[in-house]
Amino acid sequence: MKKYKVMLLLVIASLSLNSCSEDKMDEINKNVNNPKDVPARFAITDAMTSTAFSNTGSDLSFYTGVYVELNAGGFGQMYNAEVRNGEPKNQTTFNNSWNNQYQTMYNLKLIIDRCTTGKEKGNYNTLGIAQILYAYNLALLTDMYGDVPFTEAFQPGVNYQPKLDRQEDLYKIVFSTLQDAIVNLGKTTTGFEAVGTQDLIYQGNTAKWIKAANGLLARYTLRLSFKNPDYDKVIAYANKSFANKSEEFRMKNSSIPNPYFQFDNDRGYLFASKSLFDKLNARANDPRAEGYFQKIRKATGAPLTYEFFTNGVSPQSQNYSYSALLDASNPIFMLSYHELLFIKAEAEARKSAAVTSTASLTAAVNAAFNKDEAVNFSDTDASAYVAGLNIVTNADLLKEIAVQKYFSFYENESVEAYNDYRRLLAMYGSAAAHPIQLANPLNATQFPLRLPYGDSDVSTNNNVKAAFGDGSYVYSEKVWWAGGTR
């Protein structure tokens, strides 16, 4: 009998151990670094970081900077982009950016859903911030690629073939989402912990987020000026936006270096563009003609000299001058104060052909001279500089606003320089009439009018595959707001 009692106890103990072991294994198998239920105020931090560092400031900016000649691609894949060797039209070129943009938007959608119908319904402040980031990323997506999957996207495991939505319709969503964000940020949030320091952009300051939303509305209203000009509305939005550069929509993260700095440090593929230098040098006493660039020594004992890459022509090499603005702590601008002032200046000048005053242009140039980068030009008198530009007519003023805005975008704002170039190409009707004259001889037939879709969808979504074709459409089909059909 004693023997059976011992055996029974062993069986019970074994069952107990198995049960405990299964519970423990369930606990062990949980990835605590990837929780499934994250408070929105924590999730928003990752969305901000990916928006700035993975979407705005990375490959999209590197490549578009080459296309509009703020930089020159002297080596590696940037050289391929410079000489149009596959990079501008290959489906693999922007695959990482394509995936990052959709992942960021999916994460933001989860935050928005959580704060509207989910566990944090009524968390208006976090909702408004998420909506601004969502609208910004959607505009960035469609600005780069044109028509893209959206309304049927973000359904993993449900819809593997989402249709492409028209850019015209996507822009309606951008505007409505920003307007909803402003309303939500004006509401009182109770019962939820504030975003606070989890907000790496404005530290939870809703008034500044509202100013950012109005600034984006000004930008996107001007973006559609070829299709639907409304300069009064542009000015009204701009007047509700940033009062100075301390309020601009930008991001620094002390633990992550600026992407341009990191890319140069890791690869050394981008160099000083002769096209940009020539434009700066053509304007008397422009401090940026030399201040933007570093001299190099081509051989041991040789003197320091500027070595500019002749766009589309110079041979592949890493022996060219590079940017003097490179610094790990430079901000990534989603919307800068100087851009906002240029937007307002252009809207005022386009509103009436009688406008020839350079006051708004001077304010914008002054902001550009004083922007926060490794080198600024705060000791330059913007009034004297603009006075020397010989602006007489309204056409002169509009041209110089475009060119000075272009200069101000070097080097961390290439995406907006690319958007502006394409918008103005539509408004002026041809490259020959464009205020910004690009120098790459390949542009005659191979200027990228858009970026190609990412391989992850070209290879799996028949709708995207059909739109992509062989990729050559990037040289012939404008996006909708620039006069195209998709």
Secondary structure, 3 states (H helix, E strand, C coil): CHHHHHHHHHHHHHHHHHHHHHHHHHHHCCCCCCCCCCCHHHHHHHHHHHHHHHHHCCHHHHHHHHHCCCEEECCHHHHHHHCCCCCCCCCCCCHHHHHHHHHHHHHHHHHHHHHHCCCCCCCHHHHHHHHHHHHHHHHHHHHHHCCEECCCCCCCCCCCCCCEECHHHHHHHHHHHHHHHHHHHCCCCCCCCCCHHHCCCCCCCHHHHHHHHHHHHHHHHHHCCCCCCCHHHHHHHHHCCCCCHHHCEEECECCECCHHHHHHHHCCCEEEEHHHHHHHHCCCCCCHHHHCECCEECCCCCCEECCCECCCCCCCCCCCCCECCCCCCCCEEEECHHHHHHHHHHHHHHHCCCCCCCHHHHHHHHHHHCCCCCCCCCCCCHHHHHHCCCCCCHHHHHHHHHHHHHHHCCCCCHHHHHHHHHHHHHHHCCCCCCCCCCCCCCHHHHCCCCCCCCHHHHCCCHHHHHHHCCCHHHHCCCCHHHCCCC
